[in-house]
Amino acid sequence: MNLCAPWPKIAGILNVTPDSFSDGGCHLQTRNAVERGLQMVVEGAHIIDVGGESTRPGAARVSAEEQMKRILPVIDALVAHEVPISVDTTSALVARVCIDHGATMINDISAGEDDPAMFPLAVEREVDICLMHKRGNPAVMQQLTRYDDVVHEVHHFLATRAQAFLEAGGSARCLFLDPGIGFAKDSQANLRLIMSMGRLRQLGYQTYLGASRKSFIGAICQVEDPRERLPGSLVVAMEAYRQGVHMLRVHDVAATVQALKMAAALWAHTDNNKL
């Protein structure tokens, strides 16, 4: 057990979409989205990850123009309340405009592969960027779940993309690496990657994990409704904390923060000699 694990930052998920797997349609109205974002900050979120395009399996692509139409009013309102913003997009155009409107982080599920302008933008604007592993696109990714060694292959991909970012002039301190739970992985692969987050840290970059309410939790726990997967999501968050993950991307901020506080209190009283 890593009793010296840093307290993870919390990225609160705010999907301004009609079709996200868990909360699609809940925050389409700007007022509702802003209220939810502010609520998550009160609950303990360090940053709000705003996205205008669903990346669930089978999701259709959304144009840059439509993404901006959905998210910019929300970002403007949250920034006016001094809320830190991450923009969840693979489009450098969307990311650039959102940075102009106050976003300080890019969450790119393509690790800069979808848009070659993404790395130069992040370098130019000196913002944080999360690079995630995936295969294919949402329409086909769950047909691409075969690996010889999923941990090695995912970590090698992320190390390669991190090096590409550095070669583009980026700073290692701006990088977060995400194994892409649920993106072209089956349940067993997801479990192996979660249990290997400590190894991912050894690459020398900050780590990021988004497993909240995902389908592998439903499959393992036999819970069909994503909104009923909080207990499983909290167990994953506690394991991520144990392994020293730097940032957790979650739907249920208050519950996650409470669980982290309880875990920290218990681990502070663990007898190291009995581990």
C-alpha positions as a printed Julia matrix, in Angstrom:
275×3 Matrix{Float64}:
   0.0    0.0     0.0
   1.32   3.41   -0.96
   0.77   5.33    2.26
   2.59   8.35    0.82
   0.27   8.67   -2.15
  -0.48  12.3    -3.02
  -4.03  13.5    -2.58
  -5.53  13.27   -6.08
  -7.07  16.28   -7.74
 -10.69  15.85   -8.8
 -11.93  16.7   -12.29
 -15.7   17.0   -12.22
 -17.38  15.69  -15.37
 -19.7   18.14  -17.11
 -21.03  16.75  -20.4
 -23.0   19.32  -22.37
 -24.29  16.62  -24.72
 -27.56  14.84  -25.49
 -25.97  11.38  -25.74
 -23.24  10.81  -23.13
 -23.51   7.34  -21.6
 -24.38   8.42  -18.06
 -25.59  12.02  -17.98
 -26.5   12.73  -21.6
 -29.18  15.41  -21.83
 -28.91  16.43  -18.17
 -26.95  19.62  -18.8
 -27.97  20.76  -22.26
 -29.41  23.97  -20.84
 -26.62  26.41  -20.0
 -28.19  27.3   -16.66
 -28.36  23.65  -15.58
 -24.8   23.01  -16.69
 -23.42  26.03  -14.86
 -25.31  25.16  -11.69
 -23.91  21.63  -11.8
 -20.38  22.92  -12.4
 -20.57  25.3    -9.46
 -22.05  22.57   -7.29
 -19.13  20.24   -8.07
 -16.67  22.95   -7.07
 -18.44  23.33   -3.72
 -18.27  19.54   -3.36
 -14.51  19.56   -3.83
 -13.7   19.49   -7.56
 -10.41  21.18   -8.46
 -11.3   21.58  -12.13
 -14.4   21.08  -14.27
 -13.95  19.01  -17.43
 -16.42  20.38  -19.99
 -17.19  18.41  -23.13
 -19.52  18.94  -26.06
 -19.02  15.62  -27.84
 -19.89  12.2   -26.45
 -17.18   9.55  -26.81
 -19.23   6.61  -25.56
 -19.12   3.44  -27.73
 -21.11   4.02  -30.89
 -21.3    7.8   -30.53
 -21.38   9.96  -33.66
 -18.82  12.7   -34.25
 -19.79  16.29  -33.53
 -18.45  19.25  -35.51
 -16.17  21.82  -33.92
 -18.84  24.45  -34.47
 -21.49  22.42  -32.63
 -19.1   21.62  -29.78
 -18.38  25.31  -29.28
 -22.06  26.21  -29.49
 -22.73  23.81  -26.65
 -19.83  24.53  -24.33
 -18.71  28.15  -24.71
 -21.65  29.71  -22.81
 -21.01  27.24  -19.98
 -17.28  27.93  -19.92
 -17.83  31.69  -19.97
 -20.21  31.51  -17.01
 -17.95  29.22  -14.97
 -14.82  31.25  -15.7
 -16.72  34.33  -14.51
 -16.96  32.5   -11.18
 -13.18  31.79  -11.31
 -13.72  28.07  -11.85
 -10.74  26.23  -13.45
 -11.79  24.63  -16.74
 -10.57  21.65  -18.72
 -11.96  21.22  -22.24
 -12.65  17.66  -23.38
 -12.01  17.69  -27.14
  -9.77  16.29  -29.87
 -10.13  19.45  -31.97
  -7.37  22.05  -31.74
  -9.81  24.68  -33.01
 -12.22  23.97  -30.16
  -9.36  23.86  -27.66
  -7.91  27.17  -28.89
 -11.21  29.02  -28.63
 -11.89  27.55  -25.18
  -8.43  28.6   -23.99
  -9.19  32.08  -25.3
 -12.3   31.94  -23.11
 -10.33  30.88  -20.02
  -9.78  27.11  -20.11
  -6.43  26.04  -18.64
  -6.3   22.36  -19.59
  -6.99  20.16  -22.64
  -8.33  16.63  -22.21
  -7.55  14.94  -25.53
  -8.72  11.33  -25.8
  -6.72  10.94  -29.02
  -3.42  11.94  -27.36
  -2.88  14.5   -30.09
  -3.26  12.04  -32.96
  -6.62  13.28  -34.3
  -5.42  16.85  -34.82
  -1.72  17.58  -35.45
  -2.3   21.18  -34.36
  -3.07  20.11  -30.79
   0.48  19.78  -29.49
   1.69  23.09  -30.97
  -1.35  24.79  -29.44
  -0.74  23.35  -25.97
   2.93  24.32  -26.19
   2.16  27.85  -27.43
  -0.45  28.51  -24.74
   1.41  26.65  -21.96
  -1.68  24.78  -20.77
  -1.87  21.35  -19.16
  -2.83  18.49  -21.45
  -4.06  14.98  -20.76
  -3.08  12.33  -23.32
  -5.27   9.23  -23.38
  -4.9    5.83  -25.02
  -7.59   4.55  -27.34
  -7.93   2.54  -30.53
 -10.11   3.53  -33.46
 -13.1    5.76  -32.87
 -16.21   5.4   -30.72
 -18.08   3.68  -33.56
 -15.65   0.75  -33.74
 -13.44   0.82  -30.65
 -15.15  -2.06  -28.83
 -14.24  -4.3   -31.77
 -10.54  -3.56  -31.09
 -10.06  -5.02  -27.61
  -7.44  -7.72  -28.31
  -3.94  -7.14  -26.89
  -0.91  -9.35  -26.38
  -0.02  -7.4   -23.23
  -2.44  -4.56  -22.59
  -0.38  -2.88  -19.86
   2.82  -2.87  -21.89
   1.09  -1.75  -25.09
  -0.9    1.06  -23.47
   2.07   2.33  -21.47
   4.33   2.2   -24.54
   1.8    4.21  -26.56
   1.49   6.84  -23.83
   5.27   7.08  -23.42
   5.62   7.56  -27.17
   2.97  10.28  -27.28
   4.5   12.0   -24.25
   7.87  12.04  -26.02
   6.22  13.5   -29.12
   4.78  16.29  -26.97
   8.19  17.02  -25.47
   9.77  17.06  -28.93
   7.14  19.6   -29.97
   8.5   21.87  -27.25
   6.15  20.94  -24.44
   7.02  20.7   -20.77
   6.77  17.45  -18.82
   5.12  19.33  -15.94
   2.11  20.03  -18.2
   1.49  16.36  -19.04
  -1.07  13.92  -17.66
  -1.29  10.34  -18.97
  -4.57   8.4   -19.02
  -4.8    4.65  -19.9
  -8.26   5.16  -21.4
 -10.46   2.9   -19.32
 -13.28   1.56  -21.49
 -11.78   2.77  -24.76
 -11.12  -0.4   -26.8
 -10.7   -2.47  -23.64
 -12.72  -5.3   -22.18
 -13.37  -5.66  -18.44
 -10.23  -7.67  -17.74
  -8.04  -5.2   -19.59
  -9.61  -2.33  -17.63
  -8.88  -4.1   -14.34
  -5.26  -4.77  -15.3
  -4.72  -1.14  -16.29
  -6.26   0.19  -13.08
  -4.03  -2.11  -11.02
  -1.02  -0.86  -13.01
  -1.47   2.86  -12.43
   1.53   2.81  -10.11
   3.64   1.48  -12.98
   2.32   4.22  -15.25
   3.56   6.78  -12.72
   7.07   5.38  -13.2
   7.18   6.97  -16.67
   7.7   10.23  -14.77
   4.53  12.09  -15.68
   1.32  12.9   -13.83
  -1.37  10.25  -14.14
  -5.08  10.64  -14.83
  -7.88   8.12  -14.49
 -11.47   8.28  -15.73
 -13.4    5.17  -14.7
 -16.48   6.74  -13.12
 -19.73   4.81  -13.8
 -18.21   2.98  -16.77
 -19.64  -0.15  -18.33
 -17.02  -2.56  -16.96
 -18.28  -1.7   -13.46
 -21.78  -2.51  -14.62
 -20.65  -5.77  -16.19
 -18.75  -6.94  -13.13
 -21.37  -5.81  -10.62
 -24.38  -6.57  -12.83
 -25.67  -2.99  -12.68
 -27.18  -1.81  -15.95
 -28.0    1.81  -15.04
 -24.78   3.89  -15.05
 -26.24   6.16  -12.35
 -26.35   3.18   -9.98
 -22.62   2.41  -10.29
 -21.39   4.76   -7.57
 -20.21   2.04   -5.12
 -18.08   0.37   -7.8
 -16.76   3.74   -8.94
 -15.69   4.59   -5.4
 -13.78   1.33   -5.04
 -11.88   2.14   -8.22
 -11.17   5.65   -6.95
  -9.77   4.27   -3.69
  -7.46   1.92   -5.57
  -6.35   4.8    -7.78
  -5.59   6.85   -4.65
  -3.63   3.94   -3.19
  -1.48   3.85   -6.31
  -0.85   7.58   -6.33
  -2.96   8.71   -9.3
  -2.68  12.47   -9.64
  -6.14  13.28  -11.02
  -9.48  11.45  -10.96
 -12.23  12.3   -13.45
 -15.58  11.62  -11.75
 -19.29  12.27  -11.94
 -19.97  12.0    -8.19
 -17.63  14.56   -6.67
 -19.03  14.77   -3.13
 -19.09  11.0    -2.63
 -15.6   10.6    -4.06
 -14.14  13.33   -1.85
 -15.78  11.82    1.24
 -14.41   8.37    0.41
 -10.92   9.8    -0.16
 -11.0   11.6     3.18
 -12.03   8.42    4.96
  -9.33   6.39    3.23
  -6.7    8.98    4.11
  -7.79   8.98    7.76
  -7.63   5.19    7.98
  -4.31   4.87    6.18
  -2.77   7.51    8.45
  -3.22   5.02   11.3
  -1.88   1.98    9.49
   1.0    0.22   11.18
   3.67   0.15    8.49
   5.32  -2.89   10.08
   2.2   -4.97    9.51
   1.85  -4.31    5.79
